[in-house]
Amino acid sequence: MTFYDRFAELCRDNNISPSSAAMAVGLNRSSVTRWKQKGTSPRQETVVKIANMFDVTVEYMMGLENLKYRPHVTSADVKLYLFGPRASDKMWKEVLKFVEKLKAERGSDDGM
């Protein structure tokens, strides 16, 4: 399945024309025609915009995986998974505090 095939499928699923979808991310119709006729893919930043518009992964758009939609995981889901049904707010706050500490350390070490 080409990039265009996936793009067209998502357009159909969302009742939007490929031309309208392209314009929504700042492209013109000739871009869509090129993908369709030449089997090319857009630049990475364009793929990201399109994936975000349809709420799918970039990997799906590029044909690297078949999982179409991003899983929507909430903080409550993570809390339940880590601690089970007996999770306390205090436990969760400690996890968040630890994550922030890791981010701070990582940011100073690798320039993030």
C-alpha positions in Angstrom: 0.0 0.0 0.0 1.5 3.3 -1.0 1.4 6.6 0.9 -1.3 7.8 -1.4 -3.4 4.7 -0.8 -3.3 5.2 3.0 -3.9 9.0 2.6 -6.9 8.3 0.3 -8.3 5.7 2.7 -8.1 8.1 5.6 -9.8 10.8 3.5 -12.7 8.4 2.7 -13.0 7.3 6.3 -13.2 11.0 7.3 -15.5 12.1 4.5 -13.0 14.6 3.1 -11.6 14.9 -0.4 -7.9 14.3 -0.8 -7.6 17.9 -2.3 -9.3 19.4 0.7 -7.2 17.4 3.1 -4.0 18.6 1.3 -5.1 22.2 1.5 -5.9 21.8 5.2 -2.2 21.1 5.8 -1.0 23.8 3.5 -0.4 21.9 0.2 -2.0 22.1 -3.2 -3.7 19.6 -5.3 -0.7 18.9 -7.5 1.0 17.4 -4.4 -1.7 14.8 -4.1 -1.6 14.1 -7.9 2.2 13.5 -7.6 1.7 11.0 -4.8 -0.9 9.2 -6.7 0.7 9.1 -10.1 4.4 8.7 -9.2 3.9 6.7 -6.0 6.0 9.2 -4.0 5.7 10.3 -0.4 5.8 13.8 0.9 8.5 15.3 3.1 8.7 14.2 6.7 7.2 17.4 8.1 4.2 17.0 5.7 3.7 13.4 6.7 3.7 14.5 10.4 1.0 17.2 9.6 -1.2 14.7 7.8 -0.8 12.0 10.5 -1.7 14.6 13.2 -4.7 15.8 11.1 -6.1 12.3 11.0 -4.9 11.3 14.5 -2.8 8.4 13.2 0.8 7.4 13.6 3.5 8.5 11.2 4.5 4.9 11.0 1.1 4.0 9.7 1.2 6.7 7.1 4.5 5.5 5.8 3.4 1.9 5.7 5.7 0.8 8.5 2.9 -0.5 10.7 -0.7 -1.4 10.4 -1.9 0.1 13.7 -3.9 3.0 12.3 -5.0 5.0 15.2 -2.9 6.1 18.1 -3.8 4.5 21.4 -5.2 7.1 23.8 -3.6 6.4 27.1 -4.5 8.6 30.0 -2.6 9.3 33.2 -5.3 7.3 35.0 -4.6 4.3 32.7 -0.9 4.5 33.6 -1.6 4.9 37.3 -3.9 1.8 37.2 -1.4 -0.2 35.3 1.5 0.7 37.6 -0.2 0.4 40.9 -3.4 -1.5 40.4 -6.8 -0.5 41.8 -5.3 0.5 45.2 -3.2 3.3 43.7 -3.1 6.4 45.8 -2.7 10.0 44.7 0.5 10.1 46.8 2.0 7.2 44.8 1.2 8.8 41.5 2.7 12.2 42.6 5.9 10.4 43.5 6.0 8.9 40.0 5.4 12.2 38.4 8.1 13.8 40.6 10.6 11.1 39.6 9.8 11.6 35.9 10.4 15.3 36.2 13.7 14.6 37.9 14.7 12.3 35.0 13.7 14.9 32.4 15.8 17.5 34.2 18.8 15.3 34.4 18.5 14.1 30.8 18.0 17.6 29.5 21.2 18.8 31.1 23.2 15.7 29.9 22.3 15.5 26.3 21.2 19.0 25.4 17.4 18.3 25.3 
